[in-house]
């Protein structure tokens, strides 16, 4: 039930995203995936560690300049549109988490990070990692 409520609240917040101006990205800010590495073979359940330089991580709703929180994009061809509700291919880490345990079905999968500001809106320009591909055993 808590997960459903969290998802509904996040969807409502994201749907309202155009009401907020995009937060400027500090020069040199960069998101990246620490592990796994591009091309790795991983078990069905594995840990993804998030990296960020030139900015700080803060929970959603925290009004602190130069900060944001992570979103993990799974098997997406493009970044989600600002103001559109995100689907199951986007995991939200609004508490400021910097890693997660992920379970995926066997096969090839892509992973990418996107930083959101205090209002869940991507920064301008977006702080996004390179997309990596992993093979799940």
C-alpha positions as CSV (number, residue, x, y, z in Angstrom):
1,X,0.0,0.0,0.0
2,X,2.8,2.4,0.9
3,X,4.5,1.8,-2.5
4,X,1.2,2.5,-4.3
5,X,0.7,5.8,-2.4
6,X,4.3,6.8,-3.0
7,X,3.8,6.1,-6.8
8,X,0.6,8.1,-6.9
9,X,2.2,11.1,-5.0
10,X,5.2,10.9,-7.3
11,X,3.0,10.8,-10.4
12,X,1.0,13.8,-9.2
13,X,4.2,15.7,-8.5
14,X,5.6,14.8,-11.9
15,X,2.3,15.7,-13.6
16,X,2.6,19.2,-12.0
17,X,6.2,19.5,-13.0
18,X,5.7,22.2,-15.7
19,X,4.6,24.6,-12.9
20,X,8.2,24.7,-11.8
21,X,11.1,26.3,-13.6
22,X,14.1,24.0,-14.4
23,X,16.9,24.4,-11.9
24,X,20.2,25.4,-13.6
25,X,22.9,22.8,-13.6
26,X,26.1,23.7,-11.9
27,X,29.0,23.8,-14.4
28,X,30.8,20.4,-14.6
29,X,28.0,18.4,-12.9
30,X,28.0,14.8,-13.9
31,X,26.0,11.7,-13.0
32,X,27.5,8.2,-13.6
33,X,26.9,4.6,-12.7
34,X,29.8,3.3,-10.4
35,X,28.8,-0.3,-10.7
36,X,28.0,-2.5,-12.5
37,X,30.2,-1.4,-15.5
38,X,29.1,-1.3,-19.1
39,X,29.1,-4.8,-20.6
40,X,29.1,-6.6,-17.2
41,X,27.3,-9.9,-16.7
42,X,25.3,-9.8,-13.4
43,X,23.1,-12.2,-11.5
44,X,19.3,-11.6,-11.5
45,X,19.6,-9.6,-8.3
46,X,22.5,-7.1,-8.2
47,X,23.5,-3.8,-6.7
48,X,23.6,-0.6,-8.7
49,X,25.7,2.2,-7.2
50,X,25.1,5.8,-8.3
51,X,27.8,8.4,-8.7
52,X,27.5,12.2,-8.9
53,X,30.2,14.8,-9.1
54,X,29.9,18.6,-9.1
55,X,26.7,18.5,-7.1
56,X,25.3,16.9,-4.0
57,X,22.5,14.4,-3.3
58,X,19.6,15.6,-1.3
59,X,16.1,14.1,-0.7
60,X,13.3,15.4,-3.0
61,X,11.7,18.5,-1.6
62,X,15.0,19.8,-0.1
63,X,15.6,23.3,-1.2
64,X,19.4,23.4,-1.3
65,X,21.3,24.9,-4.3
66,X,23.4,22.4,-6.3
67,X,21.6,19.3,-5.2
68,X,19.2,16.7,-6.6
69,X,18.1,13.1,-6.3
70,X,18.5,10.1,-8.6
71,X,16.2,8.4,-11.0
72,X,17.3,5.1,-12.5
73,X,16.0,4.5,-16.1
74,X,15.7,0.9,-17.1
75,X,15.5,-0.2,-20.7
76,X,14.5,3.3,-21.9
77,X,15.3,4.6,-25.4
78,X,14.9,8.2,-24.4
79,X,14.7,10.4,-21.3
80,X,11.2,10.9,-19.8
81,X,9.5,14.2,-20.6
82,X,9.4,16.8,-17.9
83,X,5.8,17.0,-16.6
84,X,4.8,13.5,-17.7
85,X,4.1,10.8,-15.2
86,X,6.9,8.3,-15.1
87,X,6.2,4.6,-15.6
88,X,7.7,1.4,-14.2
89,X,10.9,1.9,-16.3
90,X,11.9,4.8,-14.0
91,X,12.9,4.1,-10.4
92,X,12.7,7.1,-8.1
93,X,15.1,7.6,-5.2
94,X,13.6,10.6,-3.5
95,X,15.1,9.9,-0.1
96,X,18.5,10.6,-1.5
97,X,19.6,7.0,-1.9
98,X,22.9,6.4,-3.8
99,X,22.4,2.7,-4.5
100,X,19.7,0.1,-4.9
101,X,19.4,-3.7,-5.2
102,X,17.8,-4.4,-8.5
103,X,16.2,-7.7,-9.8
104,X,15.8,-8.0,-13.6
105,X,14.8,-10.9,-15.8
106,X,17.6,-12.7,-17.8
107,X,18.8,-10.9,-20.9
108,X,20.3,-7.6,-21.9
109,X,19.2,-4.5,-20.1
110,X,20.2,-0.8,-20.2
111,X,20.6,1.4,-17.2
112,X,20.9,5.2,-17.0
113,X,20.7,7.8,-14.2
114,X,18.8,11.1,-14.4
115,X,19.0,13.6,-11.6
116,X,15.9,15.4,-10.5
117,X,15.7,18.7,-8.6
118,X,13.7,19.2,-5.4
119,X,10.5,19.2,-7.5
120,X,11.4,16.1,-9.5
121,X,12.2,18.2,-12.6
122,X,15.4,17.5,-14.5
123,X,18.0,20.2,-14.3
124,X,18.8,22.5,-17.2
125,X,20.7,21.0,-19.0
126,X,19.8,17.5,-17.7
127,X,22.3,15.8,-15.4
128,X,22.2,12.3,-17.0
129,X,24.7,9.4,-17.0
130,X,25.9,7.5,-20.0
131,X,23.7,4.6,-20.7
132,X,25.2,1.2,-19.8
133,X,24.2,-2.2,-20.9
134,X,24.3,-5.3,-18.6
135,X,23.6,-8.9,-19.3
136,X,21.5,-10.6,-16.6
137,X,22.2,-14.4,-16.2
